[in-house]
Amino acid sequence: MENSTPKQKFTARQKQILSLVRKGLTNVEICKALNISANTVKVHLAKIYKIMDVSNRTEAASLDVTEESDDAKQIPEIKLLIVKRENFDNPQMNMLTFLLTQNLHRYHLFQIQSASRESRDGNVTYQIVLTGTQDPKPSLYLSLYNGNMTQIIWVYSQKIDEHADIEFLSNQMTMQLYRQMLVTAAQSYEKRKSQEPSWWFVSAYVNYKLNCRNRESWHKCECDLLALLQKGAANTFLKFTLVRLYYMAIMESWVKIQDYIGKIQELATTSMHDEPYSDYSRLMMALLSILVGNKKDAVTYLLLVTEANPENVWAITLLSQMYLLLGEESKALEVINEYERYFPDLENDPNQIIPTSFVYFLSKKYDECEKYAMRAAYIREESFYPLLFVIVCRSLKDDWDSVEKYKNMLYEYHPDFKIANCTKLLNGVKPERRQEIESMIERAFSKR
């Protein structure tokens, strides 16, 4: 068996398929990821095996070859070791473990391996240890550790009975696990900058700061992302994080839309050209479509993402807003309610309550909008839209003392605010509804 393979022997499609095989995806999952037939996958795999002089996918995945692209060498993946300490007698527990692994593959970020014992391999980024108990009731315990098992990051337990919805439980566990990995990676990066894979720790840090809506930190976030991009150490996920950073800056009125929409367009279109089947390329195109008012295109991209990965939180959040802009209030609320099922502990998470307040605002449920916006404004007092929603909702009640109070807060944090800044919020809104909202905003600010 050869230990090196000339780079030019693989086609671009074969490189994609080999990369997905190394991430542990099955043929069916590769079909869905690349939108190609099962037979096409088999044909490509046969050619890959021949080029590599191997006989099966396990050998292809493990063989260290020089075929990999320069980007693949420069951009290591997140190595995830799932340790199942015992064979579970409970079939539901086994299914939950299987679905958890399958769900993690859908993010297309992790190189996943399974084992029966922990490893001290310094190259592993995270280790997930699964144990089960039968008394007094069947329960699955998940412990998330750092790569060398020196720090426990998160512990999760799930009781399992014969009536349990295993698919829902696996989705919920996956989403919360992914969130914990992002948060802890962000905190780790803040303490110690030089960590590998660098794109993961930097992206996690930026996503964490995006959640905080901190204006002072966003320039630093941009610099950190651009530094990796210029070094050639950026993958599609990091590019998506940069697009999300620009989108947030536009929506918070920190930058002029025309100064940054071109940057978003370049990143989105380049990523779609290079990786047209990537969820993160599609998310970038969805954000670009929202900014230019193409709501139907945005929904199409978001549905493709949620079909490939139902646990993608960013797609879920945006999808609810897009349904509102299309006048499909019931679908928007359905998406939000489903999200809350997965995260019952996130009722005070601004990433949830700000979009929820927006949904209620567009659907003319102003009392509910005000309730969520007040909660968001309390947590993120600098954030633009919660304050705007509170101001408009209070003006509808003719509570002008409160209106002035929150207007003063808004101008304190956004001294250059103009009513025209609100127009990007209304991109895609039907003309008659848009005109109605503009009149409401003008009325609320007319007394200043």
The 8 nearest C-alpha neighbors of each residue, nearest first, counted from 0:
[[1, 52, 2, 53, 51, 3, 62, 58],
 [0, 2, 3, 52, 51, 4, 64, 62],
 [3, 1, 64, 63, 0, 4, 62, 65],
 [4, 2, 64, 65, 1, 5, 66, 63],
 [3, 5, 66, 65, 64, 6, 51, 2],
 [6, 4, 7, 66, 8, 3, 65, 9],
 [5, 7, 66, 8, 4, 9, 65, 67],
 [8, 6, 9, 5, 10, 66, 4, 11],
 [7, 9, 6, 5, 10, 50, 4, 66],
 [10, 8, 7, 13, 14, 6, 11, 66],
 [9, 11, 13, 12, 14, 8, 7, 15],
 [10, 12, 14, 13, 15, 9, 16, 7],
 [13, 11, 15, 14, 10, 16, 9, 43],
 [14, 12, 16, 10, 15, 11, 9, 17],
 [13, 15, 17, 11, 12, 16, 18, 9],
 [16, 14, 12, 18, 13, 17, 19, 11],
 [15, 17, 13, 19, 18, 14, 20, 12],
 [18, 16, 20, 14, 19, 15, 13, 21],
 [17, 19, 21, 15, 16, 20, 14, 22],
 [18, 20, 22, 16, 21, 17, 24, 15],
 [21, 19, 17, 23, 22, 24, 18, 16],
 [22, 20, 60, 18, 23, 19, 17, 110],
 [21, 23, 110, 19, 20, 24, 111, 109],
 [22, 24, 20, 21, 111, 19, 25, 110],
 [25, 23, 20, 28, 19, 22, 29, 26],
 [24, 26, 28, 27, 29, 23, 20, 19],
 [27, 25, 29, 28, 30, 24, 40, 37],
 [26, 28, 30, 25, 29, 31, 37, 24],
 [27, 29, 31, 25, 30, 26, 24, 32],
 [28, 30, 32, 26, 31, 27, 33, 25],
 [31, 29, 35, 27, 34, 28, 33, 32],
 [30, 32, 34, 28, 29, 33, 27, 307],
 [31, 33, 29, 30, 34, 28, 276, 307],
 [34, 32, 30, 276, 35, 31, 29, 277],
 [33, 35, 31, 30, 32, 36, 276, 29],
 [36, 34, 30, 33, 39, 37, 31, 40],
 [37, 35, 39, 38, 30, 40, 34, 31],
 [36, 38, 40, 39, 30, 41, 26, 35],
 [37, 39, 41, 40, 36, 42, 35, 43],
 [40, 38, 42, 36, 41, 37, 43, 35],
 [39, 41, 37, 43, 38, 42, 44, 36],
 [40, 42, 38, 44, 39, 43, 45, 37],
 [43, 41, 39, 45, 40, 44, 38, 46],
 [42, 44, 46, 40, 45, 41, 47, 13],
 [45, 43, 47, 41, 46, 42, 48, 40],
 [44, 46, 48, 42, 43, 47, 41, 49],
 [45, 47, 49, 43, 44, 48, 50, 42],
 [46, 48, 44, 50, 49, 45, 51, 43],
 [49, 47, 53, 51, 45, 46, 50, 52],
 [48, 50, 52, 46, 47, 51, 45, 53],
 [49, 51, 47, 48, 52, 46, 8, 4],
 [52, 50, 48, 49, 53, 47, 4, 1],
 [51, 53, 49, 50, 48, 0, 1, 54],
 [54, 52, 48, 51, 55, 58, 59, 49],
 [53, 55, 48, 52, 58, 56, 49, 59],
 [54, 56, 57, 58, 53, 59, 48, 44],
 [55, 57, 59, 58, 60, 20, 54, 48],
 [58, 56, 60, 59, 55, 61, 21, 20],
 [57, 59, 61, 60, 56, 55, 62, 53],
 [60, 58, 56, 57, 62, 61, 53, 55],
 [59, 61, 21, 57, 58, 62, 56, 20],
 [62, 60, 58, 59, 57, 63, 21, 56],
 [61, 63, 59, 60, 58, 64, 2, 51],
 [64, 62, 61, 2, 65, 3, 60, 59],
 [65, 63, 3, 66, 4, 2, 62, 67],
 [64, 66, 3, 67, 4, 6, 5, 63],
 [67, 65, 6, 4, 64, 5, 68, 3],
 [68, 66, 65, 71, 69, 72, 64, 6],
 [67, 69, 71, 70, 66, 72, 6, 14],
 [68, 70, 72, 71, 73, 67, 74, 66],
 [71, 69, 73, 68, 72, 74, 231, 232],
 [70, 72, 74, 68, 69, 73, 67, 75],
 [73, 71, 69, 70, 74, 75, 68, 67],
 [72, 74, 70, 71, 232, 69, 75, 231],
 [73, 75, 71, 232, 72, 70, 76, 233],
 [76, 74, 196, 73, 72, 71, 77, 195],
 [75, 77, 78, 109, 110, 196, 108, 74],
 [76, 78, 109, 124, 110, 79, 108, 196],
 [79, 77, 110, 123, 124, 109, 76, 111],
 [78, 80, 111, 125, 126, 110, 124, 77],
 [79, 81, 126, 112, 113, 111, 127, 82],
 [82, 80, 127, 113, 126, 128, 112, 114],
 [83, 81, 128, 114, 115, 116, 127, 113],
 [84, 82, 129, 115, 85, 128, 114, 81],
 [83, 85, 115, 82, 130, 116, 129, 86],
 [86, 84, 83, 87, 130, 115, 131, 129],
 [85, 87, 88, 84, 83, 93, 89, 131],
 [86, 88, 89, 85, 93, 92, 131, 90],
 [89, 87, 90, 86, 93, 92, 91, 133],
 [88, 90, 92, 87, 91, 93, 137, 133],
 [91, 89, 93, 92, 94, 88, 87, 95],
 [92, 90, 94, 93, 89, 95, 165, 159],
 [93, 91, 95, 89, 90, 94, 96, 87],
 [92, 94, 90, 96, 91, 95, 87, 97],
 [93, 95, 91, 97, 96, 92, 98, 90],
 [96, 94, 92, 98, 93, 97, 169, 165],
 [97, 95, 93, 99, 94, 98, 92, 100],
 [96, 98, 94, 100, 95, 99, 93, 101],
 [99, 97, 101, 95, 100, 96, 102, 169],
 [100, 98, 102, 96, 169, 101, 97, 173],
 [101, 99, 103, 97, 98, 102, 96, 104],
 [102, 100, 98, 104, 99, 103, 97, 105],
 [103, 101, 99, 105, 104, 100, 98, 173],
 [102, 104, 100, 105, 101, 106, 99, 173],
 [103, 105, 101, 102, 106, 107, 100, 109],
 [106, 104, 102, 103, 107, 308, 101, 307],
 [105, 107, 108, 104, 103, 308, 109, 102],
 [108, 106, 105, 104, 109, 22, 103, 19],
 [109, 107, 106, 77, 76, 110, 104, 236],
 [110, 108, 77, 111, 78, 107, 76, 79],
 [109, 111, 22, 78, 79, 77, 76, 112],
 [112, 110, 79, 109, 80, 22, 78, 23],
 [111, 113, 80, 81, 79, 110, 114, 23],
 [114, 112, 81, 80, 82, 111, 115, 83],
 [115, 113, 82, 116, 81, 83, 112, 80],
 [114, 116, 84, 83, 82, 85, 117, 113],
 [117, 115, 114, 82, 84, 118, 83, 128],
 [116, 118, 82, 119, 115, 114, 126, 128],
 [119, 117, 120, 116, 147, 148, 80, 146],
 [118, 120, 147, 121, 117, 148, 146, 123],
 [121, 119, 122, 118, 123, 147, 146, 117],
 [120, 122, 123, 147, 119, 146, 124, 118],
 [121, 123, 120, 124, 78, 146, 147, 119],
 [122, 124, 146, 78, 121, 125, 120, 79],
 [125, 123, 146, 78, 77, 79, 145, 122],
 [126, 124, 146, 145, 79, 144, 123, 80],
 [125, 127, 80, 144, 146, 79, 81, 143],
 [128, 126, 143, 81, 142, 82, 80, 144],
 [127, 129, 82, 142, 141, 81, 83, 126],
 [130, 128, 141, 83, 140, 82, 84, 127],
 [131, 129, 140, 84, 139, 83, 128, 141],
 [132, 130, 139, 138, 140, 87, 133, 129],
 [131, 133, 138, 137, 134, 139, 130, 136],
 [132, 134, 137, 136, 135, 138, 131, 89],
 [135, 133, 136, 132, 137, 138, 131, 158],
 [134, 136, 133, 137, 132, 138, 158, 159],
 [137, 135, 134, 133, 138, 158, 132, 159],
 [136, 138, 133, 159, 132, 158, 134, 160],
 [139, 137, 158, 132, 157, 159, 131, 136],
 [138, 140, 131, 157, 156, 130, 158, 141],
 [141, 139, 156, 130, 129, 155, 131, 157],
 [140, 142, 129, 155, 154, 128, 156, 143],
 [143, 141, 154, 128, 127, 153, 144, 155],
 [142, 144, 127, 153, 152, 126, 151, 154],
 [145, 143, 151, 126, 152, 148, 150, 125],
 [144, 146, 125, 148, 150, 147, 126, 124],
 [145, 147, 125, 124, 123, 148, 126, 144],
 [146, 148, 119, 149, 145, 121, 120, 118],
 [147, 149, 145, 144, 146, 150, 119, 151],
 [150, 148, 147, 145, 151, 144, 146, 119],
 [151, 149, 148, 145, 144, 152, 147, 146],
 [150, 152, 144, 143, 153, 145, 149, 148],
 [153, 151, 144, 143, 150, 145, 154, 183],
 [154, 152, 143, 142, 151, 155, 179, 144],
 [153, 155, 142, 141, 143, 156, 152, 140],
 [156, 154, 141, 140, 142, 153, 157, 172],
 [157, 155, 140, 139, 141, 158, 138, 154],
 [156, 158, 139, 138, 159, 140, 155, 168],
 [159, 157, 138, 137, 139, 160, 156, 136],
 [158, 160, 137, 138, 163, 157, 161, 92],
 [161, 159, 163, 162, 158, 137, 136, 91],
 [160, 162, 163, 159, 91, 164, 137, 165],
 [161, 163, 160, 164, 159, 165, 91, 158],
 [164, 162, 160, 165, 161, 159, 168, 91],
 [165, 163, 167, 166, 168, 162, 169, 161],
 [166, 164, 168, 167, 163, 95, 169, 91],
 [165, 167, 169, 168, 164, 170, 98, 95],
 [166, 168, 170, 169, 165, 164, 171, 341],
 [169, 167, 165, 171, 170, 166, 172, 164],
 [168, 170, 172, 166, 99, 171, 167, 95],
 [171, 169, 173, 167, 168, 172, 174, 166],
 [170, 172, 341, 168, 174, 169, 173, 167],
 [171, 173, 169, 175, 170, 174, 176, 168],
 [174, 172, 176, 170, 171, 175, 99, 169],
 [175, 173, 177, 171, 176, 172, 310, 170],
 [174, 176, 178, 172, 177, 173, 179, 171],
 [177, 175, 173, 179, 178, 174, 172, 180],
 [178, 176, 180, 174, 179, 175, 173, 181],
 [177, 179, 175, 181, 176, 180, 174, 182],
 [180, 178, 176, 182, 181, 177, 183, 175],
 [179, 181, 177, 183, 178, 182, 184, 176],
 [180, 182, 203, 178, 184, 179, 183, 185],
 [183, 181, 185, 179, 184, 180, 178, 186],
 [182, 184, 186, 185, 180, 181, 187, 179],
 [183, 185, 187, 181, 200, 182, 186, 203],
 [186, 204, 184, 203, 182, 188, 183, 187],
 [185, 187, 183, 189, 188, 184, 182, 190],
 [186, 188, 184, 190, 185, 189, 183, 191],
 [189, 187, 192, 191, 185, 190, 186, 200],
 [188, 190, 186, 187, 191, 185, 192, 204],
 [191, 189, 187, 188, 186, 192, 185, 193],
 [190, 192, 188, 189, 193, 187, 194, 186],
 [193, 191, 188, 194, 189, 190, 187, 200],
 [194, 192, 191, 195, 197, 188, 200, 196],
 [195, 193, 197, 192, 196, 200, 191, 188],
 [196, 194, 197, 193, 200, 199, 75, 198],
 [195, 197, 198, 199, 75, 194, 76, 77],
 [196, 198, 195, 200, 199, 194, 201, 193],
 [197, 199, 201, 196, 200, 202, 233, 237],
 [200, 198, 202, 197, 201, 196, 203, 237],
 [199, 201, 203, 184, 197, 202, 188, 198],
 [200, 202, 204, 198, 203, 199, 197, 205],
 [203, 201, 205, 199, 204, 200, 237, 198],
 [204, 202, 185, 181, 200, 206, 201, 205],
 [205, 203, 185, 201, 207, 202, 206, 200],
 [204, 206, 208, 202, 207, 203, 220, 209],
 [207, 205, 209, 203, 208, 204, 202, 210],
 [208, 206, 204, 210, 205, 209, 203, 185],
 [207, 209, 211, 205, 210, 206, 204, 212],
 [210, 208, 206, 212, 211, 207, 205, 244],
 [209, 211, 207, 208, 212, 206, 350, 349],
 [210, 212, 208, 209, 213, 207, 379, 349],
 [213, 211, 209, 210, 214, 208, 382, 379],
 [214, 212, 211, 215, 216, 208, 217, 209],
 [213, 215, 217, 216, 212, 253, 218, 248],
 [216, 214, 213, 217, 218, 219, 212, 220],
 [217, 215, 219, 214, 213, 218, 220, 208],
 [216, 218, 220, 219, 214, 215, 221, 213],
 [219, 217, 221, 220, 216, 222, 215, 214],
 [220, 218, 222, 216, 217, 221, 223, 215],
 [221, 219, 217, 223, 218, 222, 205, 216],
 [220, 222, 218, 224, 219, 223, 225, 217],
 [221, 223, 219, 225, 220, 224, 226, 218],
 [224, 222, 220, 226, 221, 225, 219, 227],
 [225, 223, 221, 226, 227, 222, 220, 228],
 [224, 226, 228, 222, 227, 223, 229, 221],
 [225, 227, 223, 229, 224, 228, 222, 230],
 [228, 226, 230, 232, 225, 229, 224, 233],
 [227, 229, 225, 233, 231, 230, 226, 232],
 [228, 230, 226, 231, 227, 225, 232, 233],
 [231, 229, 227, 232, 228, 226, 233, 225],
 [230, 232, 228, 229, 233, 227, 70, 73],
 [233, 231, 227, 230, 74, 73, 228, 234],
 [234, 232, 228, 231, 227, 237, 198, 74],
 [233, 235, 237, 236, 238, 232, 74, 198],
 [234, 236, 238, 237, 239, 279, 270, 280],
 [235, 237, 239, 238, 234, 279, 240, 202],
 [236, 238, 240, 239, 235, 234, 202, 233],
 [239, 237, 235, 241, 240, 236, 242, 234],
 [238, 240, 242, 236, 237, 241, 279, 283],
 [239, 241, 237, 243, 238, 242, 244, 202],
 [240, 242, 244, 238, 239, 243, 245, 237],
 [243, 241, 239, 245, 244, 240, 263, 246],
 [242, 244, 246, 240, 241, 245, 239, 247],
 [245, 243, 241, 247, 242, 246, 240, 248],
 [246, 244, 248, 242, 247, 243, 249, 241],
 [247, 245, 243, 249, 244, 248, 242, 250],
 [246, 248, 250, 244, 249, 245, 251, 243],
 [247, 249, 245, 253, 251, 246, 250, 254],
 [250, 248, 252, 246, 247, 251, 254, 256],
 [249, 251, 247, 252, 248, 246, 423, 424],
 [250, 252, 248, 249, 253, 383, 247, 382],
 [253, 251, 249, 250, 254, 248, 420, 255],
 [252, 254, 248, 251, 249, 255, 214, 250],
 [255, 253, 252, 249, 248, 256, 258, 259],
 [254, 256, 258, 257, 249, 259, 252, 253],
 [255, 257, 258, 259, 249, 260, 254, 252],
 [256, 258, 260, 259, 255, 261, 254, 249],
 [259, 257, 255, 256, 260, 261, 254, 262],
 [260, 258, 262, 261, 257, 256, 263, 245],
 [259, 261, 263, 257, 262, 256, 264, 258],
 [262, 260, 264, 259, 263, 265, 258, 257],
 [263, 261, 259, 265, 260, 264, 266, 258],
 [262, 264, 260, 266, 261, 265, 242, 267],
 [263, 265, 261, 267, 262, 266, 268, 260],
 [266, 264, 262, 268, 263, 267, 269, 261],
 [265, 267, 263, 269, 264, 268, 270, 262],
 [268, 266, 283, 264, 270, 284, 269, 265],
 [267, 269, 271, 270, 265, 266, 264, 272],
 [270, 268, 272, 266, 271, 267, 265, 273],
 [269, 271, 273, 267, 272, 280, 268, 274],
 [272, 270, 275, 268, 274, 280, 269, 273],
 [271, 273, 269, 270, 275, 274, 268, 267],
 [272, 274, 270, 271, 269, 275, 268, 280],
 [275, 273, 271, 277, 276, 270, 272, 280],
 [274, 276, 271, 277, 272, 273, 280, 270],
 [277, 275, 33, 274, 32, 278, 280, 34],
 [276, 278, 280, 279, 274, 275, 281, 32],
 [279, 277, 281, 304, 280, 282, 276, 307],
 [278, 280, 282, 281, 277, 239, 236, 235],
 [281, 279, 283, 277, 271, 270, 282, 278],
 [280, 282, 284, 278, 279, 283, 300, 285],
 [283, 281, 279, 285, 284, 280, 278, 286],
 [284, 282, 267, 280, 286, 281, 285, 239],
 [283, 285, 287, 281, 282, 286, 267, 288],
 [284, 286, 297, 282, 288, 283, 287, 300],
 [287, 285, 289, 283, 288, 284, 282, 290],
 [286, 288, 284, 290, 289, 285, 283, 291],
 [287, 289, 293, 285, 297, 291, 286, 290],
 [290, 288, 292, 286, 287, 291, 294, 293],
 [289, 291, 287, 288, 292, 286, 426, 423],
 [292, 290, 288, 289, 293, 287, 426, 427],
 [291, 293, 427, 426, 289, 290, 294, 288],
 [294, 292, 288, 296, 295, 289, 291, 297],
 [293, 295, 297, 296, 292, 289, 427, 298],
 [296, 294, 298, 297, 293, 299, 325, 321],
 [295, 297, 299, 294, 298, 293, 288, 300],
 [296, 298, 285, 294, 288, 300, 295, 299],
 [299, 297, 301, 295, 296, 300, 302, 294],
 [300, 298, 296, 302, 297, 301, 295, 303],
 [299, 301, 303, 297, 281, 298, 302, 285],
 [302, 300, 298, 304, 303, 299, 314, 297],
 [301, 303, 305, 299, 304, 300, 306, 298],
 [304, 302, 300, 306, 301, 305, 307, 299],
 [303, 305, 301, 307, 278, 302, 306, 308],
 [306, 304, 309, 308, 302, 307, 303, 301],
 [305, 307, 303, 304, 308, 309, 302, 301],
 [306, 308, 304, 305, 303, 309, 31, 105],
 [307, 309, 305, 310, 306, 105, 311, 304],
 [310, 308, 305, 311, 306, 307, 304, 170],
 [309, 311, 308, 312, 174, 170, 305, 173],
 [312, 310, 314, 309, 313, 308, 305, 315],
 [311, 313, 315, 314, 310, 316, 174, 338],
 [314, 312, 316, 315, 311, 317, 282, 318],
 [313, 315, 317, 312, 316, 301, 311, 318],
 [316, 314, 312, 318, 313, 317, 311, 319],
 [317, 315, 313, 318, 314, 319, 312, 354],
 [318, 316, 314, 320, 319, 315, 313, 321],
 [317, 319, 321, 315, 320, 316, 314, 322],
 [318, 320, 331, 322, 317, 321, 316, 334],
 [321, 319, 323, 317, 318, 322, 358, 324],
 [320, 322, 324, 318, 323, 319, 294, 298],
 [323, 321, 325, 327, 331, 319, 324, 320],
 [324, 322, 326, 320, 328, 321, 325, 327],
 [323, 325, 321, 428, 326, 322, 427, 320],
 [324, 326, 322, 323, 327, 321, 294, 428],
 [325, 327, 323, 324, 328, 322, 429, 362],
 [328, 326, 322, 323, 325, 330, 329, 331],
 [329, 327, 331, 323, 330, 326, 332, 362],
 [328, 330, 332, 331, 327, 333, 322, 323],
 [331, 329, 333, 328, 332, 327, 334, 322],
 [330, 332, 319, 328, 322, 334, 333, 329],
 [331, 333, 335, 329, 334, 330, 336, 328],
 [332, 334, 330, 336, 331, 335, 329, 337],
 [333, 335, 337, 331, 332, 336, 319, 330],
 [336, 334, 332, 338, 337, 333, 339, 331],
 [337, 335, 339, 333, 338, 334, 332, 340],
 [338, 336, 340, 334, 339, 335, 333, 341],
 [337, 339, 335, 341, 340, 336, 334, 342],
 [338, 340, 342, 336, 341, 343, 337, 335],
 [341, 339, 337, 338, 342, 343, 336, 171],
 [340, 342, 171, 338, 339, 343, 337, 170],
 [341, 343, 339, 344, 345, 340, 338, 171],
 [344, 342, 339, 345, 340, 341, 346, 338],
 [345, 343, 342, 346, 347, 339, 348, 341],
 [346, 344, 348, 347, 342, 343, 351, 339],
 [345, 347, 348, 344, 343, 352, 351, 339],
 [348, 346, 345, 349, 352, 374, 375, 351],
 [347, 349, 345, 350, 351, 346, 352, 375],
 [350, 348, 352, 351, 353, 375, 347, 378],
 [351, 349, 348, 352, 353, 210, 354, 316],
 [350, 352, 349, 348, 353, 354, 355, 345],
 [351, 353, 355, 349, 354, 371, 350, 356],
 [354, 352, 356, 355, 349, 351, 350, 375],
 [355, 353, 357, 356, 352, 351, 358, 316],
 [356, 354, 352, 358, 357, 353, 351, 359],
 [355, 357, 368, 359, 353, 371, 358, 354],
 [358, 356, 354, 360, 355, 359, 361, 353],
 [359, 357, 355, 361, 360, 356, 320, 354],
 [358, 360, 368, 364, 362, 356, 357, 361],
 [361, 359, 357, 363, 368, 358, 362, 365],
 [362, 360, 358, 363, 359, 357, 323, 364],
 [361, 363, 359, 360, 364, 358, 328, 323],
 [364, 362, 360, 361, 365, 359, 368, 358],
 [365, 363, 359, 362, 367, 366, 360, 368],
 [364, 366, 368, 367, 363, 360, 369, 392],
 [367, 365, 369, 368, 364, 370, 392, 359],
 [366, 368, 370, 365, 369, 364, 359, 371],
 [369, 367, 356, 365, 359, 360, 366, 371],
 [368, 370, 372, 366, 389, 367, 371, 373],
 [371, 369, 367, 373, 368, 372, 366, 374],
 [370, 372, 374, 356, 368, 373, 369, 352],
 [371, 373, 385, 375, 369, 374, 356, 370],
 [374, 372, 376, 370, 375, 371, 369, 377],
 [373, 375, 371, 377, 372, 376, 370, 378],
 [374, 376, 372, 378, 377, 373, 349, 379],
 [377, 375, 380, 379, 373, 385, 378, 374],
 [376, 378, 374, 375, 380, 379, 373, 372],
 [379, 377, 375, 376, 380, 374, 349, 347],
 [380, 378, 376, 381, 382, 377, 375, 211],
 [379, 381, 376, 377, 382, 378, 375, 386],
 [382, 380, 379, 412, 383, 376, 409, 212],
 [383, 381, 379, 380, 384, 385, 212, 376],
 [382, 384, 251, 386, 385, 381, 387, 409],
 [383, 385, 387, 386, 388, 382, 251, 353],
 [386, 384, 372, 388, 376, 387, 383, 375],
 [385, 387, 389, 384, 388, 383, 376, 390],
 [386, 388, 384, 390, 385, 389, 391, 383],
 [389, 387, 385, 391, 390, 386, 392, 384],
 [388, 390, 386, 392, 369, 387, 391, 393],
 [391, 389, 402, 387, 393, 388, 392, 394],
 [390, 392, 394, 388, 393, 389, 443, 440],
 [391, 393, 389, 395, 394, 390, 365, 388],
 [394, 392, 396, 390, 398, 395, 391, 402],
 [395, 393, 397, 391, 396, 392, 443, 398],
 [396, 394, 392, 393, 397, 391, 398, 439],
 [395, 397, 393, 394, 398, 392, 399, 391],
 [398, 396, 394, 395, 399, 393, 402, 400],
 [399, 397, 396, 393, 400, 401, 394, 402],
 [398, 400, 402, 401, 397, 403, 394, 393],
 [401, 399, 403, 402, 398, 404, 397, 405],
 [402, 400, 404, 399, 403, 398, 405, 393],
 [401, 403, 399, 390, 400, 405, 404, 393],
 [404, 402, 406, 400, 401, 405, 407, 399],
 [405, 403, 401, 407, 402, 406, 400, 408],
 [404, 406, 408, 407, 402, 403, 409, 390],
 [405, 407, 403, 409, 408, 404, 402, 410],
 [406, 408, 410, 405, 404, 409, 411, 403],
 [409, 407, 405, 411, 406, 410, 412, 404],
 [408, 410, 406, 411, 412, 407, 413, 405],
 [411, 409, 414, 413, 407, 412, 408, 406],
 [410, 412, 408, 409, 413, 414, 407, 406],
 [411, 413, 410, 409, 381, 414, 408, 383],
 [412, 414, 410, 416, 415, 411, 409, 383],
 [415, 413, 410, 416, 411, 412, 409, 417],
 [416, 414, 413, 417, 410, 412, 252, 420],
 [415, 417, 413, 414, 410, 420, 418, 252],
 [418, 416, 419, 420, 415, 421, 414, 413],
 [417, 419, 420, 421, 416, 441, 440, 422],
 [418, 420, 417, 421, 422, 416, 423, 437],
 [421, 419, 418, 417, 422, 416, 252, 423],
 [422, 420, 419, 424, 423, 418, 425, 417],
 [421, 423, 425, 424, 420, 419, 426, 418],
 [424, 422, 426, 425, 421, 420, 290, 250],
 [425, 423, 422, 421, 426, 250, 420, 428],
 [424, 426, 422, 423, 428, 427, 433, 421],
 [427, 425, 292, 423, 428, 424, 422, 290],
 [426, 428, 292, 294, 324, 425, 429, 293],
 [429, 427, 324, 425, 433, 426, 430, 432],
 [428, 430, 432, 431, 433, 427, 324, 325],
 [431, 429, 433, 432, 434, 428, 427, 435],
 [430, 432, 434, 433, 429, 435, 428, 436],
 [433, 431, 435, 429, 434, 430, 436, 428],
 [432, 434, 430, 436, 435, 431, 428, 429],
 [433, 435, 437, 431, 432, 436, 430, 438],
 [434, 436, 432, 438, 433, 437, 431, 439],
 [437, 435, 439, 433, 438, 434, 432, 440],
 [436, 438, 434, 440, 439, 435, 441, 433],
 [437, 439, 441, 435, 436, 440, 442, 434],
 [440, 438, 436, 442, 437, 441, 443, 435],
 [439, 441, 443, 437, 442, 438, 391, 436],
 [442, 440, 438, 444, 443, 439, 445, 437],
 [443, 441, 445, 439, 440, 444, 438, 394],
 [442, 444, 440, 441, 394, 391, 445, 439],
 [445, 443, 441, 442, 446, 447, 440, 406],
 [444, 446, 442, 447, 441, 443, 440, 439],
 [447, 445, 444, 443, 442, 403, 399, 441],
 [446, 445, 444, 403, 406, 443, 407, 442]]
